[in-house]
Amino acid sequence: MKIKIYSSSLLFAILFFTALSYAQERVKLAQSGMKFLSINADARMIGLGEAVVSVENNEASSLYYNPAAGSRQRALFSGNLGIMNFIADIKYTTAALSFAPMEAKYGVIGFAFQNVDYGEFIRTVRAGDSYDSLGTYKPTAFYAGVSYSYEISELFSVGGMVKYVYQDLGTHPYAFTLDNLNNRIYKNKKFDKNVIAYDFGVLYKTGFKSLTLGIVIRNFSPEIEYVKESFQLPLTMKIGLSMNVLDLYDIPSNEHSLLVSVNGTKPRDYKEQINFGLEYTAFSSLSLRFGYINPTDEQSYNFGVGLKFKDLGFDYSFSKWEVFDNVHRISITFGSSLLGF
């Protein structure tokens, strides 16, 4: 036990100072690509204003924000599905499964997937003073990840994820030749890229009631080059605290709970943000949520509601946008007891 505690403290210190040094890097605004990695369709996460990095969640949805948050899962498996129509009719679909064999004696294994459908676009190319129409194309993107989390001690958990990230911007002309009739014959090239990215997270229970600290670094990867320009993925570091404040009044959490969560977010490609979330839950069945993000040009307030019966849950969130249409998300969670395990 002492070895575990010492190892936990050392690992926590290493990750904390790594995160601190990253936070002190110079600001590089608008210098990342594959931004779909920063968007998620999980309704509970958004309903809390994305202030979830320290929220212990023994369900598969923890893979979307901190792979260490699900290390205490005891059910054999947990699943999550989410859908969202984002701004500009961009469609997101997410799915996650986590497995905890032998009640997580050797850790929890997870699989996460996200797909993005950008819709259909008209392909054109400039031809003198006009344009040639070359049909349509449909850009797509997705990631598929494998995670592992482990409860090192009663207070400390760690987790990580390896993700294969792919983006296809379509096939487009890059040069042309002229035939005998002076018509253009275009040479086409497929513009797609893939990369391996990593997420690292820790979860630390302070020992004071349910107060929990979380740290996560997401989308760590090498740079990607498109033609002559290179960019990084939306590398992000988050530090957060959360607590069921009704613990201070010794109210049983299975009757009433009021989760208060605060995150500090340090993205690579825009200014630092503060995320704030509230979640009131009655009898582990009905949840009401509020989230706030600041500063932000568009999205600020989020609201959500959740219903849960045993291992089946339904979550909905509403995000207020200023210029674009408001965004709605729907998520479904399910567990092994539904199949009799």
Residue, then its C-alpha position, 0 to 999 in steps of 0.5 A: m500500500k505504501i508503494k502504491i501511495y508513493s507511486s501515486s504521489l510521484l506520478f501526480a507530481i510529474l503530471f502536475f508540473t508537466a501540465l504547469s509547464y505546458a500552461q506557460e507556453r506562449v499563446k498560439l491562436a488559431q494554429s491547429g487543425m482537425k478541430f472536430l476533436s474539440i467537439n463532442a456529442d455527449a449531452r451530460m458533458i455539455g450540460l455541465g459546460e464541459a466542466v467535467v475533467s474531475v467528475e468521477n464517472n464510472e461509465a463509458s462516457s468518461l472516455y470522452y473527457n478524462p480516461a482516468a475518470g472511469s477507473r472505478q467502474r465495477a459493472l462488466f461493461s458500460g456503453n454510451l451513444g451520442i448524436m448531434n446536429f452541430i452548426a452549419d448542419i455538421k453531424y456528429t456521432t459518438a460511441a464508447l464502450s468500457f469493460a471492467p473484467m473481474e470488477a476492474k481488478y486489473g483495470v478498465i479497458g475502453f473503446a471510443f469512436q467519433n464520426v463527423d459528416y460535414g455534408e455535401f459541397i460543390r467542387t469548383v476550380r477557377a478557369g480564367d475569368s470564370y469557374d469550372s464545376l467538377g461535381t460534388y464532394k463530401p469531406t469526412a473525419f473520425y477517430a477511433g481510440v483504445s483506452y486503459s485506466y487503473e485505480i492505483s489507490e483509493l485516492f488516485s487513478v490514472g488513464g490514457m488513450v491512443k487514438y487513430v485520427y483521420q480526416d478526408l477533405g476530398t479529391h481535388p484538382y491540383a494541375f491541368t493539361l489541354d487537349n486538342l480542343n483546348n479543353r482542360i484535363y485536370k489532374n486530381k489528388k486526394f487530400d487526406k491525413n491520418v495521425i496517432a494522438y494520445d490522451f493522458g489523465v489523472l483523478y485524485k480524491t483529496g480525502f475531504k468529503s467528495l472533493t476531487l481533482g482532475i488533470v487531463i492532456r488531450n490530443f497530443s500528437p506530432e505535427i501534420e503537413y498539408v501540401k506546404e503548411s503544417f499544423q498540430l491537433p487541438l492540444t488541450m490541457k484541463i485542470g478541475l475540481s468538483m464536489n457534491v456540496l451536499d456532503l457538507y450536510d451529510i445528506p445521502s448522495n443516493e437521495h440528493s446530490l448537488l455537484v459543483s465543478v470548475n475547470g480551467t482550460k488551456p487550449r493551444d489555439y485560443k485563449e484560456q477558459i473557465n468552465f463552470g457546471l452544476e448538476y442536481t440529482a434526485f434519488s439517482s434518477l433525475s438530473l438537472r444541469f447548468g453549464y457556463i463557459n467564459p470567455t467565448d465568442e459564441q457559446s456560453y450557457n448550456f442546460g441539460v436534463g438526465l433520466k436514469f433507471k438502473d443501467l439505462g440513462f437518457d441525457y439531453s443538452f441545449s447550447k445557446w449560440e449567438v450567431f449560429d443556430n442553437v445546438h441540441r445533443i442527445s445521449i443514451t447510456f446503458g450497462s451490463s445489467l440490461l443483459g442480465f450480467 
